[in-house]
Amino acid sequence: MLVPHGHGQSPQRCQYCGQPLQPHFYFCTACAMPHTDVEAVLPEVRPAQWDDETRVRKLAPEVWRLFFAYLGALLGATILGFLIHPVDEGGVPGLIIGLLSVAVVSTVFGWLHRDVLRPQFAGLGLLSPIMVKGLLGLAALLLVNLLWHGALWNLASEELRKDMYKDVTGLVPMVAGRVFLICVMPAVFEEIGFRGLVQTWLMRVIDPWKAVALSAALFSAIHFSVLSSPYLFLVGALLAWTRWKSGLLFPGILLHFLHNLAVLWYEGLLT
């Protein structure tokens, strides 16, 4: 279609009308006859630069599906607990139902996305340097917990503290049952949900540190505790960091278990 002149230094001309061709047009501006494909003169189209919120929403929608599934299950557990025991707005019955509902949601999503979880159960990682650092971080957080929640607990009335212990020990009389319900179940099912699935999905689309922070924030949010939310965020961040650096779930599961066990001991529920 093009008729070159000279040694390539003269402008190319249209073979129909002989007028010089403009390099930025796919047709001759004199006679309007096309001389090349339109794609050849179009500027390169670059993909849109998404912000982190858009990347998560478009590339990792499972994060919000799982989070809202947890949220719905826990709200339902709270309402059911209130109906069972309206005196203290649900109290321990709501807590137990909530733990069971989290286990159900984690099991369903874990099975549907077992390909995401399988590599994270490929090893234990309990003797790794990451585990040692995680234990040191846990010790520091438990000290923070002792100071912060101890101060809040001391502000509560003695009658309220006795009622809380009575509810827990009354509904779960065996120590082994309390350990299983409050230590084992959250350690397994919350780690599968928040570190195994949510954090993994986030790390695929945003910076790892941002994924750690966001997964920790979501972990804190589902506990529905305004006073404890800063502390729970730190716990979630430690568990998320452990999962990121180790690539495995067992270190975080053990740290989570030990954390909840220490809380039970501090609140006098292991006797």
C-alpha positions, 0 to 999 in steps of 0.5 A: 500500500505504501510507495517509498521514495528515496532511501527512506528519508522522504515521506511515504506517499499514498499509492492512490493519490500520491500525497504524503502520508501522515504517520499518525493517521491510518488513512490518507488525509488527502483522499481518505483511503486507508493505508494500514491497520488502525491498531498500528497507529493507536497509542499503547493502552496501559491498564488502569492503576487501581488503588488497594481497595479496588484491587481487593474488591476486584481481584480478591472478592472472596475476602469480603464474602468470608468476612461478611459470612463471619459477620452474619453468623456472629450477629445471628449468634448474638441474637440467639444468645439474647433470646436464650439468656436476655438478662446479660444480653446473650452473654456466654450462650451467645459466645458459645453459639458464636464460636460454633458458627465461626467453626461452621463458616471456616469449615465451609470456606476451607473446604471450598478453597482447600487448594489455598490451604493445602500448602499451608499445612505442608509442614509444622514449622514449630521449631523455626526461628519464626516460631521463637520470635512469635513466642517472644512477641506473644509474651510481650502482648500478654504483658500488654493484655495483663496491664490493659484488661487488668485495669478494665477488669478492676473497674468492674464490680465484684458482683459482675465478675462473679456473675461472669465466672458463674455463667462460664463455669455453669454452662461449661463445667469441665475445664477440658471443655472450656479449653477446647471451646475457648482455646482449641476451636478459635485457634484452629478455625480463626487461623484457617479463616483469617490467616489461611484464607483472608490473608493469603488472598490479600497477599496475592493482590496488595503489599504483604504489610498491608495484607497483615494490617488489613487481615488484623483489622478484620480479625479485630472487627469480628470480636465486637469489642470496642475496648479490646479492639486495639489489643486484638489488632496487635494479636491479629498482626502478630499471627498474620506476621507469623503466617507470612514469614513461615508460610504455614498455619501451625505456628499461628495456631499454637500461638493463638492457643497459648494466648487464649489459654493464658487468658483463661488462666488469668481469669481463673477459668482453669480450676 
